[in-house]
Amino acid sequence: MREFKDKIAVVTGAASGIGRAIADRCVNEGMKVVLADIEEEALLRAEKQLKDMGAETLSVVTDISKEADIRALAQKTVQTFGAVHLLFNNAGVDAGTGCLLWENTVADWQWVINVNIWGILFATEIFVPIMLKQKTACHIVNTASIAGLLSGPGNGIYSASKHAVLSLSETLHQELRLIGSNVGVSVVCPGFVRTQIMDAERNRPTELSKQTGLGNLPPERQVINQLARKAVQNGILPEDVANQMFEGIKKGQLYIITEPKFKPAIRQHMENVLNESNPTPSQMQLVRNLL
Ligand SMILES: NC(=O)c1ccc[n+]([C@@H]2O[C@H](COP(=O)([O-])OP(=O)(O)OC[C@H]3O[C@@H](n4cnc5c(N)ncnc54)[C@H](O)[C@@H]3O)[C@@H](O)[C@H]2O)c1
C-alpha cells in the first residue's frame, strides 16, 4: 500500500503511546482515522486533539479481547466511512514483568493471552474478509515486540504472547500472498518505547485482577521490573515507531525491527537454535545490557 490520502485507518490502543502516535501519523497522511481503545476518557481526549487538527475521526470504545466489540468496531467503521484500508492491531498489555513462570498466576496468563493474542485473532477473522471484498490495496500491521524474537527471564507470558503474534503474522502474510490478495501484512518488533506499557495493569479487568503474581514479587526480582521500567522510560519515541511502520507498509515489508541494536542478540539466538546450542550466560548478559 503506497497511497494513504483519504483512505481509512483503524488503530487499536489509539489512546496512548504507540497507538496515539500512529493516529497522528495517519492524520498527517490525510487519512480518516477510527480510534479504538478500552479507556474511554483517554480515547475521547485523543479524538478531540485529532479533531482540533482538522482530522475526520470516529472513536469506538473497544475491548479487543471481546469478539463482539471488534465486530462492532468493524461495523461502525464501514457504516461511517464505507471501507477500511489500514488496520493497526496495536493494543497490548504486559503482566508481571519480573515474575518467574511458575510465579505468574492463571489470571495473569488469561489476561495477556486474551488481549495480545485473541485481540489480533478476532480482528483477523473480522477485518480480513472485509478487506478482501474491497479489492483495493489494504494493509494490516500487528504490533509484536523484540520479546517476540527473544525469550529472557522474568517476562515469560508477554514473550510467549508476542512470539504468537509474530507467528500468526507470518502465516497471515504467506496465506494472503498465496491467494494473490490485495492485503499486505507487517509485524513490528519494538524494543523499548516511551509509553505507559509498564502501567498496563490499569486496564486489567476486575474479574482477572484479584490474583496477580506481581503482588508477591521478592525484592531481587522487583529489580527486573524496575530495569524494564527504566528501559521503557529511556526508550525510543512512539513517533519513531509510527514512522518506521509507515516506511515498512510502503515497502510491503513483513518484519519491522525498530531498534537495530537488538539484531546481534537476535542473530545469536537464531544461531543457537540452528546449532542446537543452549543460551549462554553471556547471551543473557547481552540481553540484560540492553535494559
Ligand atoms: N512500550 C514498549 O516498550 C513496547 C515495546 C514492544 C512492544 N510494545 C507493544 O506496543 C503496543 C502498544 O503499547 P504501548 O507501549 O503504546 O503502551 P500504552 O499502555 O501506552 O498503550 C496501550 C494502549 O492499549 C490500550 N488497551 C489496553 N488493553 C486494551 C484492550 N483490551 N482493548 C483495547 N485497548 C486496550 C490501552 O488503554 C492503551 O491506550 C502493545 O502491543 C505493546 O505490547 C510496546
The ligand as an SDF file (V2000), in Angstrom:
LIG
                    3D

 44 48  0  0  0  0  0  0  0  0999 V2000
    6.4240    0.4280   25.0090 N   0  0  0  0  0  0  0  0  0  0  0  0
    7.2450   -0.5510   24.6990 C   0  0  0  0  0  0  0  0  0  0  0  0
    8.4200   -0.5440   25.1360 O   0  0  0  0  0  0  0  0  0  0  0  0
    6.8050   -1.6440   23.7640 C   0  0  0  0  0  0  0  0  0  0  0  0
    7.7860   -2.4960   23.2340 C   0  0  0  0  0  0  0  0  0  0  0  0
    7.3940   -3.5080   22.3760 C   0  0  0  0  0  0  0  0  0  0  0  0
    6.0600   -3.6680   22.0560 C   0  0  0  0  0  0  0  0  0  0  0  0
    5.1220   -2.8440   22.6010 N   0  0  0  0  0  0  0  0  0  0  0  0
    3.7200   -3.0540   22.2330 C   0  0  0  0  0  0  0  0  0  0  0  0
    3.1940   -1.8570   21.7170 O   0  0  0  0  0  0  0  0  0  0  0  0
    1.7730   -1.9020   21.7960 C   0  0  0  0  0  0  0  0  0  0  0  0
    1.2540   -0.5600   22.3000 C   0  0  0  0  0  0  0  0  0  0  0  0
    1.6330   -0.3890   23.6560 O   0  0  0  0  0  0  0  0  0  0  0  0
    2.2510    0.9560   24.2360 P   0  0  0  0  0  0  0  0  0  0  0  0
    3.6580    0.6720   24.5350 O   0  0  0  0  0  0  0  0  0  0  0  0
    1.8980    2.0920   23.3710 O   0  0  0  0  0  0  0  0  0  0  0  0
    1.5090    1.0110   25.6510 O   0  0  0  0  0  0  0  0  0  0  0  0
    0.3930    2.0160   26.2260 P   0  0  0  0  0  0  0  0  0  0  0  0
   -0.0580    1.3930   27.5110 O   0  0  0  0  0  0  0  0  0  0  0  0
    0.9020    3.3960   26.2660 O   0  0  0  0  0  0  0  0  0  0  0  0
   -0.7650    1.9210   25.1400 O   0  0  0  0  0  0  0  0  0  0  0  0
   -1.5540    0.7580   25.0150 C   0  0  0  0  0  0  0  0  0  0  0  0
   -2.9960    1.1610   24.7180 C   0  0  0  0  0  0  0  0  0  0  0  0
   -3.7660   -0.0540   24.5810 O   0  0  0  0  0  0  0  0  0  0  0  0
   -4.9890    0.1270   25.3030 C   0  0  0  0  0  0  0  0  0  0  0  0
   -5.5400   -1.1770   25.7100 N   0  0  0  0  0  0  0  0  0  0  0  0
   -5.1240   -1.9960   26.6970 C   0  0  0  0  0  0  0  0  0  0  0  0
   -5.9240   -3.0690   26.7720 N   0  0  0  0  0  0  0  0  0  0  0  0
   -6.8490   -2.9450   25.7930 C   0  0  0  0  0  0  0  0  0  0  0  0
   -7.9420   -3.7510   25.3790 C   0  0  0  0  0  0  0  0  0  0  0  0
   -8.2630   -4.8950   25.9840 N   0  0  0  0  0  0  0  0  0  0  0  0
   -8.6820   -3.3150   24.3220 N   0  0  0  0  0  0  0  0  0  0  0  0
   -8.3860   -2.1350   23.7100 C   0  0  0  0  0  0  0  0  0  0  0  0
   -7.3810   -1.3250   24.0730 N   0  0  0  0  0  0  0  0  0  0  0  0
   -6.6150   -1.7420   25.1180 C   0  0  0  0  0  0  0  0  0  0  0  0
   -4.6160    0.9940   26.4990 C   0  0  0  0  0  0  0  0  0  0  0  0
   -5.7400    1.6400   27.0550 O   0  0  0  0  0  0  0  0  0  0  0  0
   -3.6230    1.9650   25.8610 C   0  0  0  0  0  0  0  0  0  0  0  0
   -4.2770    3.1100   25.3560 O   0  0  0  0  0  0  0  0  0  0  0  0
    1.4480   -3.1010   22.6820 C   0  0  0  0  0  0  0  0  0  0  0  0
    1.0450   -4.1800   21.8750 O   0  0  0  0  0  0  0  0  0  0  0  0
    2.7700   -3.4020   23.3500 C   0  0  0  0  0  0  0  0  0  0  0  0
    2.8710   -4.7500   23.7440 O   0  0  0  0  0  0  0  0  0  0  0  0
    5.4730   -1.8330   23.4410 C   0  0  0  0  0  0  0  0  0  0  0  0
  1  2  1  0
  2  3  2  0
  2  4  1  0
  4  5  1  0
  4 44  2  0
  5  6  2  0
  6  7  1  0
  7  8  2  0
  8  9  1  0
  8 44  1  0
  9 10  1  0
  9 42  1  0
 10 11  1  0
 11 12  1  0
 11 40  1  0
 12 13  1  0
 13 14  1  0
 14 15  2  0
 14 16  1  0
 14 17  1  0
 17 18  1  0
 18 19  2  0
 18 20  1  0
 18 21  1  0
 21 22  1  0
 22 23  1  0
 23 24  1  0
 23 38  1  0
 24 25  1  0
 25 26  1  0
 25 36  1  0
 26 27  1  0
 26 35  1  0
 27 28  2  0
 28 29  1  0
 29 30  1  0
 29 35  2  0
 30 31  1  0
 30 32  2  0
 32 33  1  0
 33 34  2  0
 34 35  1  0
 36 37  1  0
 36 38  1  0
 38 39  1  0
 40 41  1  0
 40 42  1  0
 42 43  1  0
M  CHG  2   8   1  16  -1
M  END
$$$$
